């Protein structure tokens, strides 16, 4: 019986030492990261997508000053991963036309482009469009970019009339 207690005690101590060593290592690395003042993120294995800008702000567009180019915008798509990024499908909502986008692989550290066009009706209203990208990205297989703004009648004395 004494022999069984001794063996259990040795096993318990060995497990406790291993757990303590592993916990101490994790705590040390976490403390180093926390004390360094940098916000480090884990590197993603595979392609990693980033949209610049993630949101396009058109601001206030006056009806009397609308141009066809007001509805032409572009997003830049970056591959921050370590394998080629492929955009399988790029779509726009509610009458948003995807004129062109990078169809070939985007190599790590490189960028591609999405050209978007939509008609802006000459009447007061909010603009809220979405571009959806379906890709092989490990961090976000489906990513959305936003296009927002407001069409206004005119501006007078610092006031906006809708």
C-alpha positions as CSV (number, residue, x, y, z in Angstrom):
1,X,0.0,0.0,0.0
2,X,2.8,2.4,0.8
3,X,4.4,1.5,-2.5
4,X,1.2,2.5,-4.4
5,X,1.1,5.9,-2.5
6,X,4.7,6.5,-3.4
7,X,4.2,5.8,-7.1
8,X,1.1,8.0,-7.2
9,X,3.0,10.8,-5.4
10,X,5.8,10.6,-8.0
11,X,3.4,10.6,-10.9
12,X,1.4,13.5,-9.4
13,X,4.6,15.5,-8.9
14,X,5.9,14.8,-12.4
15,X,2.6,15.9,-14.0
16,X,2.5,19.0,-11.8
17,X,6.1,19.9,-12.9
18,X,5.3,19.4,-16.6
19,X,2.1,21.5,-16.3
20,X,4.0,24.2,-14.4
21,X,6.8,24.3,-17.0
22,X,4.3,24.6,-19.9
23,X,2.2,27.2,-18.1
24,X,5.3,29.2,-17.2
25,X,6.4,29.2,-20.8
26,X,3.1,30.5,-22.0
27,X,2.9,33.1,-19.3
28,X,6.4,34.3,-20.2
29,X,5.6,34.6,-23.9
30,X,2.3,36.4,-23.1
31,X,4.0,38.8,-20.8
32,X,6.6,39.5,-23.3
33,X,4.0,40.3,-26.0
34,X,2.0,42.4,-23.5
35,X,5.0,44.3,-22.3
36,X,6.4,45.0,-25.8
37,X,3.5,47.4,-26.5
38,X,2.8,46.0,-30.0
39,X,-0.3,44.3,-31.1
40,X,1.0,41.2,-32.7
41,X,-1.4,39.0,-34.5
42,X,-0.8,35.4,-35.5
43,X,0.3,35.0,-39.1
44,X,-2.4,33.3,-41.2
45,X,-1.3,30.2,-43.1
46,X,-2.5,30.6,-46.7
47,X,-3.9,33.6,-48.5
48,X,-5.1,36.5,-46.4
49,X,-7.4,39.2,-47.9
50,X,-7.6,42.9,-46.9
51,X,-9.7,45.5,-48.7
52,X,-8.5,49.1,-49.0
53,X,-10.5,51.1,-48.2
54,X,-13.0,48.7,-46.5
55,X,-15.6,51.5,-46.8
56,X,-15.8,54.2,-49.5
57,X,-17.3,57.4,-48.2
58,X,-18.8,59.5,-51.1
59,X,-20.0,62.2,-48.7
60,X,-22.8,64.6,-49.8
61,X,-23.4,64.8,-53.5
62,X,-25.5,67.8,-54.8
63,X,-28.0,66.9,-57.5
64,X,-26.9,69.9,-59.6
65,X,-23.3,68.9,-59.5
66,X,-23.6,65.1,-60.2
67,X,-21.2,63.7,-62.7
68,X,-21.2,60.2,-64.2
69,X,-17.8,59.6,-62.6
70,X,-19.3,60.0,-59.1
71,X,-20.5,56.4,-59.5
72,X,-17.1,55.0,-60.4
73,X,-15.0,53.7,-57.5
74,X,-12.3,51.2,-57.0
75,X,-11.2,48.9,-54.2
76,X,-7.7,47.6,-53.8
77,X,-7.4,44.0,-52.6
78,X,-4.3,43.0,-50.8
79,X,-2.9,39.5,-50.1
80,X,-1.3,39.7,-46.7
81,X,-0.9,35.9,-46.5
82,X,1.8,33.5,-47.7
83,X,0.0,31.8,-50.6
84,X,-1.7,33.2,-53.7
85,X,-5.1,34.7,-53.2
86,X,-7.9,34.0,-55.8
87,X,-11.1,36.0,-56.0
88,X,-13.6,33.4,-57.2
89,X,-16.6,35.7,-57.4
90,X,-17.1,39.4,-57.0
91,X,-20.7,40.8,-57.0
92,X,-22.4,44.0,-56.3
93,X,-25.9,44.6,-54.8
94,X,-28.8,46.6,-56.1
95,X,-27.6,47.7,-59.6
96,X,-24.0,47.9,-58.7
97,X,-21.9,46.8,-61.7
98,X,-18.5,45.2,-61.2
99,X,-16.8,46.5,-64.3
100,X,-13.5,44.6,-63.8
101,X,-11.5,42.8,-61.1
102,X,-8.3,40.9,-60.9
103,X,-9.1,37.4,-62.1
104,X,-5.7,35.8,-61.8
105,X,-3.9,34.9,-58.5
106,X,-2.7,37.8,-56.3
107,X,0.7,36.8,-55.0
108,X,1.6,37.3,-51.3
109,X,2.4,40.9,-50.6
110,X,0.8,42.1,-53.9
111,X,-2.5,43.7,-54.7
112,X,-5.4,43.5,-57.1
113,X,-8.2,45.8,-58.0
114,X,-12.0,45.9,-58.2
115,X,-13.6,48.5,-60.4
116,X,-17.2,49.3,-59.5
117,X,-19.8,51.4,-61.3
118,X,-23.3,52.4,-60.3
119,X,-25.7,55.0,-61.5
120,X,-26.6,57.8,-59.1
121,X,-30.2,58.9,-59.6
122,X,-30.6,62.7,-59.4
123,X,-33.0,62.7,-56.5
124,X,-32.4,63.1,-52.7
125,X,-31.6,59.7,-51.1
126,X,-29.0,57.7,-49.2
127,X,-26.4,55.7,-51.1
128,X,-25.6,52.3,-49.5
129,X,-24.0,49.8,-51.8
130,X,-22.2,46.5,-51.0
131,X,-19.5,44.7,-53.0
132,X,-19.1,41.0,-51.9
133,X,-15.9,39.1,-52.6
134,X,-15.8,35.3,-52.4
135,X,-12.2,34.0,-52.3
136,X,-9.9,31.3,-51.1
137,X,-8.7,33.6,-48.2
138,X,-8.1,31.7,-44.9
139,X,-8.9,34.8,-42.8
140,X,-12.2,35.7,-44.6
141,X,-13.6,33.6,-47.4
142,X,-16.4,36.1,-47.9
143,X,-15.6,39.8,-47.5
144,X,-17.8,42.9,-48.1
145,X,-16.8,46.4,-49.0
146,X,-19.2,49.3,-48.5
147,X,-20.0,52.4,-50.6
148,X,-22.0,55.0,-48.8
149,X,-23.1,58.6,-49.3
150,X,-26.0,61.0,-49.6
151,X,-27.6,62.7,-52.6
152,X,-28.9,66.2,-51.6
153,X,-30.8,68.9,-53.4
154,X,-28.5,71.7,-52.5
155,X,-26.6,73.4,-49.7
156,X,-27.5,76.8,-48.5
157,X,-26.1,78.6,-45.5
158,X,-24.6,75.5,-44.0
159,X,-27.8,73.5,-44.1
160,X,-28.5,70.5,-46.2
161,X,-31.9,70.0,-47.7
162,X,-33.1,66.5,-48.7
